[in-house]
Amino acid sequence: MIYLDNAATTYPKPEEVYRTVENANRNYAFNAGRGTYKEAHQTLEMIEETRQLLGNLIGVSGSTVSFESSATEALNIIIYGLGLEDGDTVYISPFEHNAVVRPLYNLQKTKNINIEVLPFIKETWEFDAEKANDFFALKKPKAVFVSHISNVTGYILPYEEIFTLSKKYGAVTILDCSQSLGVLNPSNINIDFVVFAGHKSLYATFGVAGFMNLSNMRLNVVKSGGTGSDSLNHEMPEGGNGRYEAGSINSVAIAGLNQSIKWLTKNQVYQHEKDLTDLLISKLQKKDNIHLYIPDNYSKIQGIVSINVEGYSPIDVGTILSDDFDICVRTGYHCSPFVHDFIGSRERMGTVRISIGAFNTESEIEQLISALDTF
Amino acid sequence: MIYLDNAATTYPKPEEVYRTVENANRNYAFNAGRGTYKEAHQTLEMIEETRQLLGNLIGVSGSTVSFESSATEALNIIIYGLGLEDGDTVYISPFEHNAVVRPLYNLQKTKNINIEVLPFIKETWEFDAEKANDFFALKKPKAVFVSHISNVTGYILPYEEIFTLSKKYGAVTILDCSQSLGVLNPSNINIDFVVFAGHKSLYATFGVAGFMNLSNMRLNVVKSGGTGSDSLNHEMPEGGNGRYEAGSINSVAIAGLNQSIKWLTKNQVYQHEKDLTDLLISKLQKKDNIHLYIPDNYSKIQGIVSINVEGYSPIDVGTILSDDFDICVRTGYHCSPFVHDFIGSRERMGTVRISIGAFNTESEIEQLISALDTF
């Protein structure tokens, strides 16, 4: 099998992640901080260490980290926690995932918020700062959501430029790093929330994700429940990461994340994925029957490449690649509703998405190219 | 180590659960239903089979099952999804966990709902149906929340009696089976929602939980995001379990649950835990310095026993048991705020909770008793 669906979930994981998760399940899968016994305390210490490992990736304290079960849950907690009110305007990039788009539209049913798409230039994929400034002046941004790397196109968004402008208007800034953190780490400047997905670019297993609250902003409580502390209080803690962590924490998945971050810091995953991305694009560019969704300058494409094959629907391409070549890609709209208007793939039933991981090889890229030669 | 904190999370798990989870992580940890390739489809089939295994436990269709990351998340999704409005009254038993209590109190900040505690008789722990009927007549129940087994006292609540009355008043009925499903299964009569926690009585790992929607009630959307389908639609699916399953599903934890349910159906876990519970209670009753929190007739206590030791705070007992005897129990209020007024442990800083699992032995109970002899 040639696995090229790493944007859905990275596979495989580093060997030490598998071993750690297996060991954690067998030997220390306790309910951290909820017991009086030393094994529960040890589990708690490992969780705190993992918060700091995450914080180190962008140079902030581990105390900013709240663990959730998925980036989707983290984004829901932020979006509903911001306390948006009637008349507020939020801006999203055209590259945002439904984990941002759907909670915002769901919130719009009860709060009369405006949801606006940030202007980007179609040819260059650059942020249209001048136009955005006009938009912001007209409708002040309350919150601005940007993906660090687009899950459809692999585009590294110019979040610094967007957030610098957003902060001039006092917006809360949220960077969705589901496809980047661990491999490509953002700065910690002008960002209020960094969202991460353990099972994607962080190379951990399913079951751990969350957000970093860089400005220590106090969100309204969205999910509440037991915290193992202050049980007689009917409210969640007033502050700290515990305010956003109701229910048993998945200490086993966090143990895997602890190892995967250590592994990431010792390996050049960004450069490896970048090299394979460049190789893939250069090969695809030579093929007349392939439509590539990239900007003129593709240096900003990382790990993910979307294409279409002339004469074939995306799903047909995916099925043939799986059935005849044992190559796994993903096809369709990839839970990202606005990007297809931007890149022009809406009428083509979306794209065929090829997404590269740390364990893919040049040979696998060559085999994909050979398979595409048969179309 | 003698592990007697199974109400926090069961430990250990059946060997086949460990092996299945390890195998799933290594060999089929794909993003189910989000790929065009056969491996993703196989993962999806395993998930659907697991829904039916859960359904079989109470004789309903697997299509009623929505997977979430924790019982806490499942309860939040139900509580906020019910569409409670100003003036609505919800009833909870005095045995409810903060996974029920805190979301209700948090909701009360924006909706003027009444939260009432169901009447129970202090001596017998029986449901006071007559008084409840008076309450319901005065303030009609919109929703009634009952734990199947109390996480503090091990008490099997008379949910049939409570829900039969509740249904006469048209209430939505929610049974929290976090401490029971798999070991002690409820009926499917007069119940709208069954909540389950994979890592507790179902003997799976962390990362899988959820609810069964027995009446196919349409909840408002609480958590939204990608579903791997209909990506251009800004809304969650109109119906079906997918409406409540945003984000990547934890297929690895579900694979473990698939195995643990099969294991539970082949083993007499209920009887084993019952026998050890009865042994424990009979031994504790003989000790003058132990205060046992049980009703006069303790046949309804299953798996969990709360005590206090005269002259010691609960946390001191837990610490001594851990440090001197390597016995793990939990101490304090156990995320359950009302039960301590009911049983009288509030002023004693809660209880020492001894919770029994499938792998505990008579010898371990004897060792605990010997350890308590030293106090």
Interface residues (C-beta under 8 A of the other chain):
Chain A: M1 D5 A8 T9 Y11 P12 K13 Y18 V21 E22 N25 R26 A29 F30 N31 R34 G35 T36 Y37 K38 E39 A40 E68 S69 S70 A71 T72 E73 L75 N76 H97 N98 A99 V101 R102 P103 Y105 N106 A197 H199 T205 F206 G207 V221 V222 K223 S224 G225 G226 T227 G228 S231 L232 N233 H234 E235 M236 A246 G247 S248 N250 S251 V252 A253 I315 G318 T319 L321 S322 D323 I327 C328 V329 R330 T331 G332 Y333 H334 C335 S336 P337 H340 R346 G350
Chain B: M1 D5 A8 T9 Y11 P12 K13 Y18 V21 E22 N25 R26 A29 F30 N31 R34 G35 T36 Y37 K38 E39 A40 E68 S69 S70 A71 T72 E73 L75 N76 H97 N98 A99 V101 R102 P103 Y105 N106 A197 H199 T205 F206 G207 V221 V222 K223 S224 G225 G226 T227 G228 S231 L232 N233 H234 E235 M236 A246 G247 S248 N250 S251 V252 A253 I315 G318 T319 L321 S322 D323 I327 C328 V329 R330 T331 G332 Y333 H334 C335 S336 P337 H340 R346 G350
